Amino acid sequence: MTEAEWLMCEDPLLLLKAVDDGTDKRKLRLFALACCQRIQFLLSGEDTKGCRAALVAWENEVEGPDGESRFRAALGDVVSDAIGTGASIRNPGEAGLYALHYSAGAFETACRGQWANCADFACDAVAYDALWRSGNPGLERIAALWEPRGWPGDMNQRRDETAVRALPEFVSALRTEQTNQVSLIRDIFGNPFRPVIFSPSWRTSDAIALASQMYESRDFNAMPILADALQDAGCDNADILNHCRDTSLTHVRGCWVVDLVLDKT
């Protein structure tokens, strides 16, 4: 991938492929965590309690020395959720149950370090949920076809799943969530074709205090103020200052500018 392709790309899986060279698993874990946090609204039921527990553990432990092992430790519970939610599906029209199943799948693949699959499943979960909430009558029509025949081994399963995924509410929500994930990747990894040399002199007490407060609280509304603090310290890097001041951007733990200020690797 070239820099021009990177800047134009709207496919999170292609962007992940460009940054996943195996050298920065911390940032990849933080991206997976952000994807899973975006689907936590789907995890209120008993059938996803393993995913809820995993999310709490990851939020508390992802930065520690055992961050990678904490991801793996949740595997058994989230696999149980994935199996259970999958077993509850009776036909391709049950989009709400598909949303739960793909949510659990996102957590399972995060545990396994399969970052692209995690992102993909999280997008599917959001899309299935949006479709379910839309009440599209196509779901009822598909479900009705299955009532007399049952679910296991039906040769029409893939055909009907494809038809469900082609419904406009699914397609629209999928694209929106993919765009959200692209924003997460750009915030966490920055532009890999334009590495920034960060001067230690820019790590003033004010800059570090602001970055630390945002990092711990997960509230990044003070990013423009951080830009002012960095500029006061002599920072004249346009990429850094613009990233802080552009209020349209998404920021999460792992934000490349905050990481530079806090000297996190």
Backbone torsions as a table, in degrees:
resi	resn	phi	psi	omega
1	MET	NA	133.7	176.1
2	THR	-88.7	169.4	178.3
3	GLU	-63.3	-39.8	179.3
4	ALA	-61.8	-40.1	178.1
5	GLU	-67.0	-39.1	177.6
6	TRP	-59.7	-46.7	-176.3
7	LEU	-67.7	-29.5	-177.7
8	MET	-92.4	-17.3	-171.1
9	CYS	-67.6	135.3	176.5
10	GLU	-119.6	17.6	179.1
11	ASP	-107.7	110.7	-176.8
12	PRO	-61.5	-30.6	-178.2
13	LEU	-69.4	-36.7	176.5
14	LEU	-68.6	-39.3	178.1
15	LEU	-65.5	-41.4	177.6
16	LEU	-60.5	-41.5	179.2
17	LYS	-60.0	-34.2	-178.4
18	ALA	-72.3	-29.2	-176.4
19	VAL	-102.7	-14.3	-176.4
20	ASP	-86.8	80.3	177.2
21	ASP	-102.7	7.5	176.4
22	GLY	84.0	1.2	-175.4
23	THR	-96.1	-19.0	-177.1
24	ASP	-129.8	72.5	-178.4
25	LYS	-69.1	-25.8	178.2
26	ARG	-58.8	-49.5	-179.2
27	LYS	-66.2	-35.2	177.1
28	LEU	-65.8	-39.2	176.0
29	ARG	-64.2	-40.3	179.2
30	LEU	-66.0	-35.5	175.5
31	PHE	-65.4	-46.1	178.6
32	ALA	-61.0	-40.5	177.4
33	LEU	-60.4	-44.1	179.7
34	ALA	-63.1	-39.5	177.2
35	CYS	-62.6	-43.3	-179.0
36	CYS	-70.0	-35.1	176.4
37	GLN	-62.4	-32.3	-178.5
38	ARG	-71.2	-16.4	178.8
39	ILE	-111.8	12.4	-177.2
40	GLN	-66.6	-20.2	177.3
41	PHE	-64.4	-15.7	179.3
42	LEU	-89.5	-2.6	-167.6
43	LEU	-105.7	32.9	-174.4
44	SER	-83.7	-17.2	-173.7
45	GLY	-88.0	168.3	179.5
46	GLU	-64.1	-28.5	-175.9
47	ASP	-76.3	-3.5	176.6
48	THR	-127.0	26.1	-177.7
49	LYS	-66.2	-29.9	177.1
50	GLY	-65.2	-38.2	177.6
51	CYS	-66.9	-40.6	179.0
52	ARG	-62.0	-44.4	179.2
53	ALA	-64.0	-39.5	178.6
54	ALA	-62.5	-41.4	-178.0
55	LEU	-63.3	-42.5	178.1
56	VAL	-61.6	-45.6	-179.8
57	ALA	-62.9	-43.0	-178.4
58	TRP	-65.7	-40.7	-179.2
59	GLU	-62.8	-32.0	-177.4
60	ASN	-89.4	-24.6	-168.7
61	GLU	-117.9	-9.8	-170.2
62	VAL	-60.6	-28.4	-176.9
63	GLU	-88.7	-14.4	-176.4
64	GLY	-74.4	175.9	-179.9
65	PRO	-64.4	-19.9	179.8
66	ASP	-102.9	21.6	-176.1
67	GLY	-55.8	-44.8	-178.1
68	GLU	-66.3	-41.3	-179.6
69	SER	-69.1	-29.7	177.7
70	ARG	-65.9	-36.4	175.6
71	PHE	-62.7	-46.8	-177.6
72	ARG	-67.8	-32.2	-175.3
73	ALA	-63.5	-25.2	-177.6
74	ALA	-84.2	-0.9	-169.9
75	LEU	-58.8	-45.9	-176.5
76	GLY	-58.5	-45.2	-178.2
77	ASP	-67.4	-41.8	-176.6
78	VAL	-75.4	-28.7	173.9
79	VAL	-64.5	-39.8	176.5
80	SER	-60.2	-41.5	176.7
81	ASP	-62.3	-43.7	-178.2
82	ALA	-63.7	-42.3	179.3
83	ILE	-66.3	-44.6	-177.8
84	GLY	-64.9	-43.9	-179.9
85	THR	-69.0	-33.8	177.2
86	GLY	-67.6	-38.5	-178.3
87	ALA	-68.2	-22.7	-177.8
88	SER	-80.2	-12.1	-178.6
89	ILE	-77.2	128.7	-179.1
90	ARG	-107.7	-24.2	180.0
91	ASN	-159.7	159.6	-176.0
92	PRO	-64.6	-11.4	179.0
93	GLY	-82.2	-7.3	-177.4
94	GLU	-86.1	70.4	-173.9
95	ALA	-62.1	-33.6	179.3
96	GLY	-63.2	-39.8	177.7
97	LEU	-71.6	-35.1	174.2
98	TYR	-61.1	-38.3	179.2
99	ALA	-60.6	-43.3	178.0
100	LEU	-65.4	-42.4	-178.4
101	HIS	-63.8	-43.3	179.4
102	TYR	-71.3	-29.7	173.7
103	SER	-61.5	-49.3	178.3
104	ALA	-62.2	-35.7	176.9
105	GLY	-63.7	-36.3	177.2
106	ALA	-63.1	-42.3	179.0
107	PHE	-67.8	-41.5	-179.9
108	GLU	-60.9	-46.1	-178.0
109	THR	-71.0	-28.1	173.0
110	ALA	-63.9	-43.0	177.1
111	CYS	-57.7	-36.7	-176.5
112	ARG	-84.7	-2.1	-178.1
113	GLY	73.7	21.6	178.5
114	GLN	-95.9	79.8	-166.9
115	TRP	-65.4	-40.9	-179.5
116	ALA	-65.3	-40.8	178.0
117	ASN	-65.1	-39.4	177.0
118	CYS	-57.8	-48.9	179.8
119	ALA	-62.2	-43.4	-178.3
120	ASP	-62.9	-46.9	-178.8
121	PHE	-66.6	-36.5	178.9
122	ALA	-63.8	-40.1	176.2
123	CYS	-63.3	-43.1	178.8
124	ASP	-61.5	-40.4	-179.6
125	ALA	-60.8	-46.0	178.8
126	VAL	-62.6	-41.9	-177.7
127	ALA	-67.1	-43.3	177.8
128	TYR	-63.4	-40.0	179.3
129	ASP	-64.0	-44.3	179.0
130	ALA	-61.6	-40.5	178.3
131	LEU	-63.9	-44.0	179.5
132	TRP	-60.5	-45.3	-178.6
133	ARG	-68.3	-23.7	-177.9
134	SER	-71.0	-23.3	-177.8
135	GLY	69.6	25.2	179.5
136	ASN	-53.9	124.7	-177.3
137	PRO	-63.7	-17.0	177.5
138	GLY	-60.3	-29.9	178.8
139	LEU	-65.5	-43.0	179.1
140	GLU	-65.2	-38.5	179.9
141	ARG	-63.8	-42.5	179.4
142	ILE	-67.6	-42.8	179.6
143	ALA	-60.9	-39.0	-178.4
144	ALA	-63.5	-33.0	179.0
145	LEU	-65.3	-26.3	-174.4
146	TRP	-91.3	-19.2	-173.5
147	GLU	-54.2	-43.6	-178.1
148	PRO	-76.4	-18.0	-168.0
149	ARG	-105.4	-29.4	-177.3
150	GLY	86.0	169.8	-170.4
151	TRP	-89.5	-46.7	-164.7
152	PRO	-62.4	125.8	168.7
153	GLY	70.6	14.2	-177.6
154	ASP	-70.5	133.1	-175.8
155	MET	-67.6	-15.8	-177.9
156	ASN	-93.5	4.7	-176.9
157	GLN	-57.5	-53.2	-176.6
158	ARG	-63.3	-39.3	178.9
159	ARG	-59.6	-45.8	-176.3
160	ASP	-75.0	-33.3	174.7
161	GLU	-63.3	-40.5	177.3
162	THR	-63.3	-39.4	178.5
163	ALA	-64.3	-39.9	178.2
164	VAL	-63.4	-44.6	-177.3
165	ARG	-69.8	-13.5	177.3
166	ALA	-90.3	-6.6	179.5
167	LEU	-66.0	143.0	-169.8
168	PRO	-60.5	-35.0	-179.4
169	GLU	-66.5	-36.7	176.7
170	PHE	-66.0	-49.0	-176.8
171	VAL	-60.7	-44.0	-178.4
172	SER	-64.8	-46.7	-179.1
173	ALA	-66.6	-36.2	178.3
174	LEU	-62.2	-46.2	-179.6
175	ARG	-64.3	-39.1	179.6
176	THR	-63.4	-44.0	-179.4
177	GLU	-70.1	-33.7	174.3
178	GLN	-62.0	-40.1	176.7
179	THR	-63.3	-40.4	177.4
180	ASN	-62.3	-40.2	179.2
181	GLN	-68.4	-35.5	175.0
182	VAL	-59.6	-41.9	177.9
183	SER	-62.1	-40.0	177.8
184	LEU	-62.3	-45.3	-179.0
185	ILE	-62.3	-44.3	-179.0
186	ARG	-65.7	-33.6	179.0
187	ASP	-72.0	-40.2	-175.2
188	ILE	-79.4	-40.2	-173.2
189	PHE	-102.3	-14.2	-176.4
190	GLY	65.0	-152.0	177.5
191	ASN	-103.6	105.1	-176.8
192	PRO	-65.4	-14.3	179.0
193	PHE	-88.7	-4.8	-178.9
194	ARG	-137.6	69.6	-179.0
195	PRO	-62.4	143.3	-176.2
196	VAL	-101.9	131.7	172.2
197	ILE	-91.6	113.8	-174.4
198	PHE	-100.1	120.1	-178.8
199	SER	-75.4	131.1	177.4
200	PRO	-57.2	-25.4	-179.2
201	SER	-67.8	-16.2	178.6
202	TRP	-80.6	-12.4	179.8
203	ARG	-84.9	67.8	177.3
204	THR	-77.5	168.2	179.5
205	SER	-61.4	-37.7	179.2
206	ASP	-65.5	-45.3	-178.9
207	ALA	-63.9	-44.2	-179.7
208	ILE	-65.3	-40.2	180.0
209	ALA	-63.3	-43.9	179.2
210	LEU	-63.9	-47.0	-178.8
211	ALA	-63.7	-41.3	179.8
212	SER	-64.0	-42.8	-179.4
213	GLN	-62.4	-43.4	179.4
214	MET	-66.7	-40.0	-177.7
215	TYR	-63.8	-44.7	-177.3
216	GLU	-72.6	-37.9	-176.5
217	SER	-84.4	-17.5	-173.7
218	ARG	63.0	21.6	176.1
219	ASP	-111.7	112.2	-172.1
220	PHE	-106.6	25.2	-179.6
221	ASN	-67.2	-17.9	-178.4
222	ALA	-89.2	12.8	179.8
223	MET	-57.1	-42.9	177.7
224	PRO	-61.9	-33.0	177.6
225	ILE	-69.4	-36.4	175.4
226	LEU	-61.2	-38.5	177.1
227	ALA	-59.4	-42.6	178.7
228	ASP	-62.6	-43.3	-179.5
229	ALA	-63.7	-41.0	178.8
230	LEU	-67.0	-40.4	179.0
231	GLN	-65.2	-39.4	176.5
232	ASP	-61.7	-29.5	-180.0
233	ALA	-83.0	-2.4	177.7
234	GLY	107.0	2.0	179.5
235	CYS	-69.7	125.3	178.1
236	ASP	-124.0	17.0	-179.0
237	ASN	-77.4	116.7	-174.9
238	ALA	-64.8	-36.2	-179.6
239	ASP	-62.3	-43.3	179.1
240	ILE	-65.1	-51.4	-175.2
241	LEU	-65.1	-40.3	179.7
242	ASN	-67.4	-37.7	179.3
243	HIS	-63.4	-36.3	179.3
244	CYS	-73.5	-35.5	-170.4
245	ARG	-93.2	-15.1	-179.6
246	ASP	-76.9	103.0	-175.1
247	THR	-72.8	-5.7	177.8
248	SER	-84.7	-9.3	-175.1
249	LEU	-84.1	154.0	174.1
250	THR	-92.5	139.6	176.2
251	HIS	-130.2	137.1	177.9
252	VAL	-140.3	174.5	173.0
253	ARG	-57.4	132.1	-174.9
254	GLY	104.4	-6.9	176.6
255	CYS	-45.0	129.0	-170.9
256	TRP	-63.7	-32.4	179.0
257	VAL	-72.4	-47.4	179.0
258	VAL	-60.3	-39.9	177.1
259	ASP	-61.1	-39.6	178.6
260	LEU	-65.1	-42.3	179.8
261	VAL	-63.3	-41.5	-177.7
262	LEU	-87.1	0.8	178.5
263	ASP	57.0	44.2	178.8
264	LYS	-93.5	141.5	178.4
265	THR	-128.5	NA	NA
